[in-house]
Amino acid sequence: MANNDALRNHSKLFKRVAVGDLPSASRWNQFVNAFNDQFAGVQSPRQAAGAFDVSGKLTTIRRFEIEIIAGDYLTCIPFDGLATATVIINGVEITERINVARPPLLQTSVASHNDVTFDYEDPDNAGEFLTAQRVASADGEEDETQVIVPAYVVGDKIYAMNNIDGDTGVITDSDSSVEWIDLNVDARAWAKQAE
């Protein structure tokens, strides 16, 4: 809400106009100036241009389709809304695959947080975390089996961002640094497994 004090201060400059009299241009300008002073610096919202990290790289947000689910990252295919993105190299169509880090608290390398320790299990012993779960333990409390809700599922669409200032901190099984991170727009979180 605008502050009326500035307008009141300007009201001393205005002389009353009698009914039927037209104010002069200078009197209208006094009112306009008072009004402009009241709302100086107020601008309508605008879309921010791309943000740059310290290295000067443009931060990008992109949509992906999950192809493989690993403990700390997801292997994804860029998705343009209609189909997955492909590249043609030497006449061969190749699907680009990009590793995307899970949000920090959804990574299975987190051993503890807020005095709670976690033991990760792969109940199917498949070597992948398709049905990842963990057991949360705290001193004096009963252990709790947790799963990610909603679960990551192959074919799900996610939004991710790259060029993170400070890096994602995630390394793939082949020792490559993961540059993209899931923005978690589906609000995934660890929750107690239903019995």
Backbone as a chain_set.jsonl record, in Angstrom:
{"seq": "MANNDALRNHSKLFKRVAVGDLPSASRWNQFVNAFNDQFAGVQSPRQAAGAFDVSGKLTTIRRFEIEIIAGDYLTCIPFDGLATATVIINGVEITERINVARPPLLQTSVASHNDVTFDYEDPDNAGEFLTAQRVASADGEEDETQVIVPAYVVGDKIYAMNNIDGDTGVITDSDSSVEWIDLNVDARAWAKQAE", "coords": {"N": [[0.84, -1.169, 0.0], [0.514, 2.206, -0.777], [2.264, 4.994, 0.635], [0.686, 7.699, 2.033], [1.7, 10.063, 3.036], [3.582, 11.528, 1.533], [1.991, 12.489, -0.515], [0.209, 14.06, 0.957], [1.992, 16.013, 1.893], [2.528, 17.317, -0.472], [0.068, 18.369, -0.936], [-0.199, 20.851, 0.161], [0.785, 22.486, -1.713], [-1.177, 22.656, -3.558], [-3.862, 24.599, -4.679], [-7.238, 25.124, -3.993], [-9.648, 24.463, -6.488], [-12.213, 26.199, -7.943], [-15.623, 25.216, -8.531], [-16.302, 24.559, -11.848], [-14.101, 25.977, -12.748], [-11.158, 25.507, -14.636], [-8.149, 23.815, -13.967], [-4.829, 25.116, -14.34], [-2.116, 24.191, -16.579], [0.28, 24.078, -15.135], [-0.668, 23.623, -12.553], [-1.836, 21.09, -12.848], [0.491, 19.701, -13.422], [1.784, 19.893, -10.97], [0.247, 18.156, -9.432], [0.641, 15.746, -10.84], [3.425, 15.447, -10.526], [3.532, 15.111, -7.736], [2.149, 12.709, -7.502], [3.863, 11.016, -8.993], [6.16, 11.18, -7.4], [5.236, 9.8, -5.212], [5.078, 7.156, -6.096], [7.62, 6.559, -6.995], [10.257, 4.542, -8.186], [8.855, 2.182, -8.142], [8.235, -0.683, -9.927], [6.792, -2.813, -12.399], [6.603, -6.419, -12.088], [9.158, -8.473, -13.595], [10.545, -10.916, -15.811], [13.427, -12.535, -14.783], [16.6, -12.359, -16.315], [18.836, -14.933, -17.549], [20.701, -16.522, -14.964], [24.038, -16.149, -13.826], [26.811, -18.129, -12.798], [29.739, -17.99, -10.651], [31.797, -18.595, -12.425], [30.991, -17.501, -14.737], [29.343, -18.92, -16.39], [26.237, -19.655, -17.926], [23.388, -20.5, -16.104], [21.287, -23.242, -16.596], [18.011, -24.537, -16.97], [16.42, -27.57, -17.522], [14.286, -30.05, -19.024], [13.96, -33.522, -18.328], [13.85, -37.084, -19.024], [13.696, -39.865, -16.959], [15.96, -42.531, -17.168], [17.695, -44.432, -15.989], [18.015, -45.387, -12.606], [20.072, -44.557, -10.018], [21.963, -44.633, -6.905], [22.884, -41.982, -5.99], [22.438, -40.434, -8.159], [20.678, -39.881, -11.296], [20.35, -41.339, -14.465], [19.57, -39.724, -17.342], [17.502, -38.761, -20.161], [17.441, -36.025, -22.32], [14.411, -34.196, -22.678], [12.025, -32.806, -24.802], [9.387, -32.197, -24.495], [7.805, -33.404, -26.38], [9.238, -35.527, -27.45], [12.169, -37.579, -26.823], [15.436, -36.16, -26.894], [17.655, -36.479, -29.615], [20.807, -37.052, -31.238], [22.563, -36.839, -34.324], [25.282, -38.593, -35.413], [27.753, -39.154, -37.688], [25.786, -40.223, -39.389], [24.418, -41.902, -37.699], [21.843, -42.226, -35.403], [21.89, -41.045, -32.176], [21.014, -41.235, -28.782], [21.224, -38.746, -26.444], [22.613, -38.965, -23.231], [22.388, -37.899, -19.923], [23.76, -37.421, -16.729], [22.107, -36.78, -13.72], [22.187, -35.319, -10.622], [20.661, -36.481, -7.637], [18.598, -34.591, -5.337], [20.35, -33.338, -2.429], [19.48, -34.523, 0.158], [18.124, -36.731, -0.727], [19.914, -38.461, -1.704], [21.596, -41.591, -1.622], [23.992, -41.764, -0.331], [24.029, -40.335, 1.948], [24.797, -40.605, 5.219], [24.016, -39.828, 7.745], [21.837, -37.493, 9.438], [20.806, -34.762, 11.299], [21.165, -36.126, 13.842], [20.178, -38.648, 13.216], [20.771, -41.821, 11.932], [21.377, -43.57, 8.853], [20.728, -46.571, 7.126], [21.11, -48.011, 4.121], [19.256, -50.048, 1.954], [18.969, -52.512, -0.568], [16.386, -54.082, -1.437], [15.819, -55.946, -3.444], [18.248, -56.789, -4.212], [19.365, -56.018, -6.632], [21.331, -54.374, -7.401], [20.73, -51.929, -8.325], [18.848, -49.006, -7.453], [16.035, -49.192, -7.66], [13.844, -49.685, -6.055], [14.569, -48.253, -3.782], [15.266, -48.156, -0.359], [15.553, -47.251, 3.104], [16.783, -47.653, 6.444], [16.037, -45.796, 9.17], [17.632, -44.715, 12.068], [17.608, -43.668, 15.421], [18.937, -42.685, 18.575], [17.381, -44.273, 21.283], [14.963, -44.468, 19.976], [12.537, -46.256, 18.01], [13.527, -48.17, 15.184], [12.965, -47.092, 11.804], [11.618, -47.937, 8.698], [12.117, -46.454, 5.624], [10.971, -44.991, 2.533], [11.29, -43.369, -0.69], [8.96, -40.923, -1.47], [6.959, -39.233, -3.782], [8.033, -42.179, -5.473], [11.063, -42.478, -7.427], [10.706, -43.252, -10.797], [11.394, -45.103, -13.697], [11.064, -43.391, -16.718], [9.71, -41.259, -15.648], [9.311, -37.688, -15.691], [11.555, -35.068, -15.046], [12.793, -31.916, -13.807], [15.829, -30.234, -14.154], [18.86, -28.511, -13.166], [21.877, -26.956, -14.27], [25.426, -26.046, -14.044], [26.051, -25.341, -11.378], [26.986, -23.281, -8.717], [29.726, -24.162, -6.967], [29.435, -26.838, -7.473], [27.798, -30.105, -7.701], [28.728, -32.108, -6.112], [28.503, -34.795, -6.541], [29.645, -37.893, -7.749], [29.922, -40.121, -10.464], [29.683, -43.736, -11.01], [31.749, -44.211, -12.74], [33.612, -42.357, -12.055], [33.065, -39.729, -12.943], [32.262, -36.287, -12.734], [29.09, -35.094, -11.708], [27.128, -32.756, -13.263], [24.551, -31.708, -13.357], [21.569, -31.094, -11.397], [18.692, -32.426, -9.831], [15.76, -30.554, -9.551], [13.678, -31.214, -7.956], [10.86, -30.774, -8.272], [8.632, -32.287, -7.882], [8.489, -32.661, -5.231], [9.719, -34.811, -3.798], [10.429, -36.94, -1.03], [11.912, -38.633, 1.798], [9.945, -41.009, 3.463], [8.009, -42.714, 6.0], [7.66, -46.155, 5.442], [4.726, -47.649, 4.236], [2.775, -50.014, 6.016]], "CA": [[0.0, 0.0, 0.0], [1.328, 3.408, -0.908], [2.285, 5.897, 1.772], [0.002, 8.949, 1.633], [2.344, 11.244, 3.614], [4.197, 12.335, 0.47], [0.911, 13.171, -1.223], [-0.279, 15.106, 1.866], [2.962, 17.108, 1.898], [2.365, 18.056, -1.716], [-1.256, 18.991, -0.999], [-0.067, 22.258, 0.542], [1.096, 23.231, -2.926], [-2.366, 22.757, -4.389], [-4.909, 25.529, -4.274], [-8.541, 24.604, -4.39], [-10.189, 24.961, -7.748], [-13.657, 26.415, -7.817], [-16.439, 24.452, -9.457], [-16.394, 25.19, -13.16], [-12.79, 26.476, -13.165], [-10.219, 24.492, -15.106], [-6.805, 24.091, -13.455], [-3.82, 25.389, -15.369], [-1.171, 23.099, -16.825], [1.25, 24.017, -14.046], [-1.336, 23.015, -11.404], [-1.916, 19.663, -13.151], [1.84, 19.156, -13.302], [2.075, 19.742, -9.547], [-0.409, 16.911, -9.002], [1.334, 14.629, -11.481], [4.724, 15.303, -9.859], [3.286, 14.54, -6.404], [1.798, 11.314, -7.732], [5.08, 10.314, -9.411], [7.027, 11.062, -6.228], [4.652, 8.773, -4.344], [5.323, 5.823, -6.623], [8.956, 6.494, -7.601], [11.003, 3.317, -7.955], [7.995, 1.003, -8.22], [8.178, -1.211, -11.284], [6.051, -4.06, -12.504], [7.497, -7.582, -12.08], [9.664, -8.887, -14.899], [11.27, -12.186, -15.787], [14.873, -12.349, -14.666], [17.426, -12.958, -17.37], [19.573, -16.083, -17.038], [21.639, -16.247, -13.88], [25.388, -16.622, -14.094], [27.564, -18.48, -11.601], [31.008, -17.258, -10.57], [32.66, -18.85, -13.573], [30.443, -16.786, -15.882], [28.515, -19.809, -17.196], [24.8, -19.469, -17.781], [22.669, -21.597, -15.471], [20.232, -23.716, -17.48], [17.036, -25.484, -16.452], [16.016, -28.405, -18.648], [13.408, -31.177, -18.698], [14.56, -34.809, -18.642], [13.122, -38.316, -18.752], [14.575, -40.785, -16.232], [16.216, -43.8, -17.848], [18.307, -45.347, -15.02], [18.0, -44.821, -11.258], [21.207, -44.983, -9.193], [21.856, -44.149, -5.534], [23.047, -40.542, -5.818], [22.132, -39.718, -9.404], [19.775, -40.485, -12.267], [20.785, -41.179, -15.849], [18.372, -39.205, -17.993], [17.508, -38.367, -21.564], [16.763, -34.73, -22.483], [13.04, -34.334, -23.18], [11.585, -31.484, -25.268], [7.948, -32.091, -24.359], [7.17, -34.315, -27.324], [10.069, -36.717, -27.638], [13.511, -37.45, -26.275], [16.374, -35.524, -27.821], [18.662, -37.351, -30.221], [21.834, -36.391, -32.039], [23.015, -37.707, -35.412], [26.733, -38.562, -35.567], [28.126, -40.05, -38.798], [24.594, -40.879, -39.917], [23.806, -42.776, -36.695], [21.076, -41.476, -34.415], [22.32, -41.395, -30.819], [20.279, -40.547, -27.738], [22.116, -38.13, -25.464], [22.311, -39.329, -21.85], [22.997, -36.96, -18.982], [23.591, -37.783, -15.326], [21.5, -35.715, -12.923], [22.286, -35.644, -9.192], [19.465, -36.364, -6.817], [18.77, -33.558, -4.304], [21.261, -33.866, -1.405], [18.903, -35.393, 1.174], [17.574, -37.936, -1.359], [21.033, -39.295, -2.14], [21.784, -42.732, -0.725], [25.292, -41.694, 0.339], [23.852, -39.587, 3.2], [24.872, -41.592, 6.294], [23.293, -39.331, 8.916], [21.324, -36.126, 9.351], [20.085, -34.382, 12.524], [21.284, -37.2, 14.835], [19.538, -39.875, 12.745], [21.659, -42.523, 11.007], [20.648, -44.266, 7.807], [21.29, -47.779, 6.536], [20.4, -48.173, 2.853], [19.083, -51.428, 1.538], [18.427, -52.791, -1.897], [15.68, -55.316, -1.093], [15.834, -56.896, -4.548], [19.648, -57.101, -4.491], [19.54, -55.868, -8.076], [22.461, -53.49, -7.663], [20.173, -50.618, -8.633], [17.982, -48.546, -6.393], [14.695, -49.003, -8.223], [12.939, -49.651, -4.913], [15.475, -47.868, -2.701], [14.705, -47.885, 0.959], [16.578, -47.124, 4.125], [16.322, -47.773, 7.815], [16.444, -44.625, 9.941], [17.821, -45.075, 13.475], [17.983, -42.6, 16.343], [19.084, -43.205, 19.939], [16.169, -44.322, 22.093], [13.768, -44.523, 19.128], [12.379, -47.473, 17.222], [13.968, -48.01, 13.795], [11.871, -46.838, 10.859], [11.935, -48.187, 7.298], [11.645, -45.32, 4.83], [11.073, -45.026, 1.072], [11.091, -42.054, -1.295], [7.578, -40.729, -1.916], [6.713, -40.321, -4.719], [9.259, -42.887, -5.87], [11.608, -42.256, -8.766], [10.294, -44.335, -11.679], [11.901, -44.965, -15.066], [10.067, -42.758, -17.568], [9.26, -40.005, -15.024], [9.918, -36.451, -16.181], [12.074, -34.203, -13.983], [13.458, -30.684, -14.222], [17.144, -30.163, -13.528], [19.629, -27.292, -13.407], [23.32, -27.208, -14.307], [26.341, -24.939, -13.731], [25.833, -25.007, -9.974], [28.132, -22.677, -8.055], [30.195, -25.071, -5.943], [29.29, -28.205, -7.975], [26.789, -30.921, -7.024], [29.403, -32.987, -5.172], [28.19, -36.184, -6.855], [30.544, -38.539, -8.707], [29.322, -41.346, -11.001], [30.451, -44.972, -10.81], [32.946, -44.131, -13.591], [34.387, -41.213, -11.532], [32.777, -38.467, -13.63], [31.513, -35.333, -11.921], [27.728, -34.855, -12.179], [26.966, -31.306, -13.341], [23.139, -31.338, -13.264], [20.906, -31.512, -10.16], [17.23, -32.47, -9.885], [15.149, -29.464, -8.792], [12.697, -31.836, -7.075], [9.575, -30.076, -8.373], [7.584, -33.202, -7.425], [8.59, -32.663, -3.756], [10.04, -36.138, -3.274], [11.045, -36.936, 0.305], [11.89, -39.916, 2.487], [8.783, -41.124, 4.35], [7.853, -44.034, 6.599], [7.061, -47.114, 4.513], [3.419, -48.147, 4.652], [2.851, -51.42, 6.474]], "C": [[0.888, 1.235, 0.0], [1.219, 4.269, 0.34], [1.705, 7.238, 1.332], [0.669, 10.197, 2.17], [2.944, 12.142, 2.542], [3.131, 13.129, -0.276], [0.34, 14.29, -0.355], [0.67, 16.3, 1.885], [2.832, 17.957, 0.644], [1.025, 18.79, -1.768], [-1.212, 20.452, -0.593], [0.244, 23.117, -0.679], [-0.156, 23.493, -3.756], [-3.332, 23.789, -3.817], [-6.211, 24.95, -4.768], [-9.0, 25.277, -5.679], [-11.69, 25.085, -7.564], [-14.386, 25.589, -8.861], [-16.565, 25.238, -10.756], [-15.074, 25.747, -13.659], [-11.93, 25.299, -13.626], [-8.84, 24.822, -14.553], [-5.829, 24.314, -14.611], [-2.9, 24.173, -15.513], [-0.175, 22.979, -15.685], [0.626, 23.38, -12.801], [-1.503, 21.503, -11.632], [-0.541, 19.012, -12.982], [2.248, 18.987, -11.842], [1.469, 18.427, -9.034], [0.315, 15.691, -9.574], [2.686, 14.389, -10.815], [4.564, 14.687, -8.472], [2.969, 13.05, -6.522], [3.042, 10.501, -8.1], [6.059, 10.145, -8.256], [6.554, 9.945, -5.31], [5.044, 7.377, -4.798], [6.682, 5.688, -7.307], [9.63, 5.176, -7.233], [10.16, 2.059, -8.013], [7.906, 0.574, -9.669], [7.37, -2.494, -11.279], [7.034, -5.222, -12.52], [7.959, -7.918, -13.497], [10.424, -10.189, -14.732], [12.758, -11.9, -15.723], [15.573, -13.008, -15.841], [18.189, -14.115, -16.757], [20.575, -15.684, -15.973], [22.996, -16.833, -14.236], [26.045, -17.026, -12.787], [28.907, -17.749, -11.653], [31.919, -17.461, -11.767], [32.155, -18.126, -14.821], [29.591, -17.657, -16.785], [27.039, -19.539, -16.914], [24.179, -20.704, -17.146], [21.482, -21.957, -16.351], [19.302, -24.652, -16.723], [16.481, -26.235, -17.646], [15.152, -29.558, -18.157], [14.066, -32.478, -19.174], [13.57, -35.942, -18.387], [14.097, -39.285, -18.1], [14.7, -42.098, -16.996], [16.773, -44.848, -16.877], [18.339, -44.64, -13.666], [19.165, -45.403, -10.47], [21.058, -44.328, -7.815], [21.914, -42.65, -5.362], [22.688, -39.746, -7.062], [21.203, -40.537, -10.283], [20.405, -40.321, -13.636], [19.536, -40.86, -16.647], [18.605, -38.892, -19.46], [16.827, -37.01, -21.65], [15.401, -34.917, -23.151], [12.529, -32.952, -23.561], [10.071, -31.294, -25.173], [7.198, -33.033, -25.276], [7.938, -35.622, -27.468], [11.425, -36.489, -26.992], [14.443, -36.9, -27.355], [17.388, -36.539, -28.337], [19.624, -36.502, -31.041], [22.247, -37.359, -33.144], [24.515, -37.503, -35.6], [27.102, -39.616, -36.607], [26.943, -40.868, -39.305], [23.902, -41.809, -38.938], [23.104, -41.901, -35.658], [21.437, -41.967, -33.018], [21.502, -40.576, -29.832], [21.275, -40.043, -26.708], [21.674, -38.533, -24.064], [23.088, -38.419, -20.918], [22.724, -37.442, -17.568], [23.11, -36.567, -14.557], [21.562, -36.142, -11.457], [20.914, -35.553, -8.542], [19.672, -35.189, -5.861], [19.56, -34.147, -3.13], [20.63, -34.824, -0.387], [18.232, -36.636, 0.599], [18.672, -38.869, -1.861], [21.26, -40.415, -1.131], [23.17, -42.763, -0.083], [25.197, -40.899, 1.645], [23.779, -40.605, 4.339], [24.131, -41.154, 7.552], [22.866, -37.895, 8.679], [20.512, -35.858, 10.618], [20.019, -35.524, 13.546], [20.524, -38.475, 14.48], [20.511, -40.516, 11.756], [20.826, -43.358, 10.052], [21.434, -45.461, 7.306], [20.464, -48.061, 5.282], [20.373, -49.63, 2.445], [18.592, -51.473, 0.108], [17.699, -54.117, -1.747], [15.685, -56.36, -2.207], [17.242, -57.371, -4.879], [19.956, -57.015, -5.98], [20.736, -54.993, -8.409], [22.008, -52.098, -8.075], [19.208, -50.252, -7.519], [16.585, -48.246, -6.929], [13.655, -48.925, -7.122], [13.741, -49.279, -3.672], [14.704, -47.644, -1.408], [15.857, -47.772, 1.936], [15.933, -47.348, 5.485], [16.905, -46.592, 8.571], [16.498, -45.021, 11.413], [18.233, -43.852, 14.269], [18.042, -43.201, 17.741], [17.748, -43.134, 20.676], [14.879, -44.388, 21.295], [13.732, -45.851, 18.388], [12.837, -47.198, 15.789], [12.76, -47.857, 12.884], [12.355, -47.114, 9.447], [11.3, -47.08, 6.477], [11.838, -45.587, 3.339], [10.877, -43.609, 0.547], [9.667, -41.988, -1.843], [7.467, -39.356, -2.551], [8.049, -40.913, -5.19], [9.747, -42.393, -7.234], [11.236, -43.474, -9.606], [10.866, -44.062, -13.066], [10.767, -44.426, -15.939], [9.502, -41.482, -16.966], [9.971, -38.828, -15.66], [10.353, -35.626, -14.968], [12.618, -32.926, -14.612], [14.76, -30.581, -13.455], [17.857, -28.89, -13.961], [21.104, -27.661, -13.434], [24.086, -25.93, -13.988], [26.1, -24.413, -12.324], [27.112, -24.4, -9.41], [28.547, -23.609, -6.914], [30.01, -26.535, -6.305], [28.241, -28.973, -7.169], [27.421, -31.827, -5.972], [29.169, -34.463, -5.44], [29.126, -36.682, -7.948], [29.87, -39.834, -9.167], [30.198, -42.55, -10.687], [31.729, -44.972, -11.639], [33.79, -42.9, -13.256], [34.211, -39.928, -12.32], [31.969, -37.575, -12.696], [30.133, -35.094, -12.539], [27.451, -33.356, -12.11], [25.524, -30.829, -13.184], [22.581, -31.811, -11.925], [19.395, -31.411, -10.331], [16.669, -31.355, -9.0], [14.027, -29.949, -7.873], [11.355, -31.099, -7.086], [8.407, -30.971, -7.975], [7.61, -33.38, -5.907], [8.817, -34.06, -3.181], [10.723, -35.996, -1.916], [11.012, -38.353, 0.844], [10.706, -39.914, 3.444], [8.708, -42.548, 4.872], [7.117, -44.945, 5.615], [5.732, -47.61, 5.091], [3.525, -49.623, 5.021], [1.759, -52.252, 5.879]], "O": [[1.897, 1.287, 0.704], [0.191, 4.265, 1.019], [2.181, 7.84, 0.37], [0.262, 11.302, 1.809], [2.835, 13.365, 2.619], [3.338, 14.291, -0.626], [0.018, 15.361, -0.87], [0.232, 17.451, 1.891], [3.007, 19.175, 0.691], [0.86, 19.726, -2.551], [-2.099, 21.22, -0.965], [-0.003, 24.324, -0.681], [-0.198, 24.428, -4.556], [-3.575, 23.83, -2.611], [-6.271, 24.353, -5.843], [-8.776, 26.464, -5.917], [-12.345, 24.163, -7.079], [-13.851, 25.297, -9.931], [-16.893, 26.425, -10.756], [-14.918, 25.974, -14.858], [-11.991, 24.215, -13.044], [-8.392, 25.965, -14.646], [-5.991, 23.77, -15.703], [-2.909, 23.26, -14.686], [0.181, 21.863, -15.304], [1.313, 22.67, -12.067], [-1.326, 20.721, -10.698], [-0.431, 17.902, -12.459], [2.972, 18.05, -11.504], [2.113, 17.686, -8.291], [0.566, 14.72, -8.86], [3.053, 13.241, -10.566], [5.362, 13.84, -8.071], [3.459, 12.236, -5.739], [3.245, 9.41, -7.568], [6.712, 9.109, -8.134], [7.359, 9.234, -4.708], [5.313, 6.508, -3.969], [6.869, 4.784, -8.122], [9.571, 4.751, -6.079], [10.707, 0.959, -7.939], [7.544, 1.366, -10.539], [7.282, -3.178, -10.26], [8.184, -5.045, -12.922], [7.243, -7.679, -14.47], [10.887, -10.517, -13.64], [13.284, -11.117, -16.513], [15.18, -14.082, -16.297], [18.186, -14.262, -15.535], [21.218, -14.638, -16.067], [23.085, -17.885, -14.869], [25.867, -16.353, -11.771], [29.175, -16.988, -12.583], [32.727, -16.589, -12.087], [32.825, -18.138, -15.854], [29.151, -17.2, -17.84], [26.658, -19.232, -15.784], [24.416, -21.825, -17.597], [20.752, -21.074, -16.801], [19.757, -25.469, -15.922], [16.115, -25.634, -18.656], [15.273, -29.99, -17.01], [14.645, -32.539, -20.259], [12.597, -35.792, -17.649], [15.194, -39.509, -18.613], [13.709, -42.696, -17.414], [16.378, -46.013, -16.928], [18.649, -43.451, -13.582], [19.236, -46.616, -10.276], [20.127, -43.554, -7.593], [21.079, -42.083, -4.657], [22.638, -38.517, -7.022], [20.974, -41.723, -10.045], [20.946, -39.257, -13.939], [18.565, -41.618, -16.636], [19.738, -38.776, -19.927], [15.734, -36.845, -21.108], [15.265, -35.709, -24.083], [12.586, -32.025, -22.753], [9.534, -30.328, -25.716], [6.069, -33.42, -24.977], [7.343, -36.693, -27.592], [11.788, -35.362, -26.655], [14.262, -37.14, -28.549], [17.909, -37.355, -27.577], [19.3, -35.396, -31.474], [22.278, -38.57, -32.925], [24.971, -36.4, -35.903], [26.813, -40.801, -36.445], [27.078, -42.053, -39.612], [22.908, -42.445, -39.29], [23.689, -40.967, -35.111], [21.307, -43.152, -32.712], [21.314, -39.373, -30.016], [22.071, -40.812, -26.167], [20.488, -38.454, -23.742], [24.285, -38.194, -21.097], [21.601, -37.825, -17.239], [23.635, -35.465, -14.719], [21.05, -37.201, -11.092], [20.115, -34.67, -8.854], [20.816, -34.819, -5.596], [19.45, -35.344, -2.862], [21.223, -35.864, -0.102], [17.81, -37.51, 1.357], [18.385, -39.946, -2.384], [21.13, -40.206, 0.076], [23.485, -43.706, 0.643], [26.184, -40.798, 2.373], [22.823, -41.377, 4.425], [23.672, -41.987, 8.333], [23.434, -37.179, 7.854], [19.63, -36.642, 10.969], [18.945, -35.846, 14.053], [20.255, -39.296, 15.357], [21.017, -39.849, 10.853], [19.724, -43.798, 10.381], [22.644, -45.383, 7.089], [19.264, -48.319, 5.369], [21.363, -50.348, 2.583], [17.887, -50.576, -0.356], [18.309, -55.174, -1.909], [15.564, -57.553, -1.926], [17.422, -58.25, -5.723], [20.706, -57.827, -6.522], [21.116, -54.88, -9.574], [22.827, -51.182, -8.163], [18.803, -51.109, -6.734], [16.028, -47.176, -6.68], [12.683, -48.178, -7.24], [13.606, -49.917, -2.628], [13.64, -47.027, -1.386], [16.989, -48.148, 1.634], [14.717, -47.247, 5.649], [18.121, -46.408, 8.608], [15.545, -45.587, 11.948], [19.101, -43.089, 13.845], [17.287, -44.12, 18.058], [17.079, -42.101, 20.697], [13.798, -44.365, 21.882], [14.764, -46.487, 18.17], [12.57, -46.127, 15.242], [11.688, -48.404, 13.141], [13.388, -46.588, 9.033], [10.11, -46.795, 6.606], [12.748, -46.313, 2.937], [10.358, -42.747, 1.256], [9.226, -42.871, -2.579], [7.85, -38.374, -1.915], [9.056, -40.211, -5.286], [8.962, -41.953, -8.074], [11.431, -44.608, -9.169], [10.827, -42.931, -13.55], [9.648, -44.94, -15.904], [8.878, -40.693, -17.676], [11.107, -38.956, -16.117], [9.615, -35.503, -13.991], [12.871, -32.877, -15.816], [14.796, -30.811, -12.247], [17.516, -28.275, -14.971], [21.539, -28.563, -12.718], [23.502, -24.884, -13.704], [25.963, -23.209, -12.106], [28.199, -24.945, -9.603], [27.769, -23.814, -5.982], [30.391, -27.405, -5.522], [27.845, -28.543, -6.085], [26.743, -32.269, -5.044], [29.593, -35.305, -4.649], [29.37, -35.993, -8.938], [29.307, -40.562, -8.35], [31.306, -42.411, -10.169], [32.691, -45.655, -11.289], [34.59, -42.452, -14.077], [35.129, -39.109, -12.361], [31.102, -38.049, -11.961], [30.017, -34.912, -13.751], [27.525, -32.752, -11.039], [25.299, -29.651, -12.904], [23.051, -32.805, -11.372], [18.882, -30.446, -10.897], [17.055, -31.226, -7.838], [13.486, -29.164, -7.095], [10.782, -30.833, -6.03], [7.303, -30.475, -7.75], [6.835, -34.165, -5.361], [8.184, -34.444, -2.197], [11.49, -35.062, -1.683], [10.201, -39.175, 0.418], [10.483, -38.935, 4.156], [9.263, -43.472, 4.277], [6.099, -44.567, 5.035], [5.634, -47.942, 6.272], [4.276, -50.378, 4.404], [1.675, -53.449, 6.156]]}, "num_chains": 1, "name": "protein.A"}
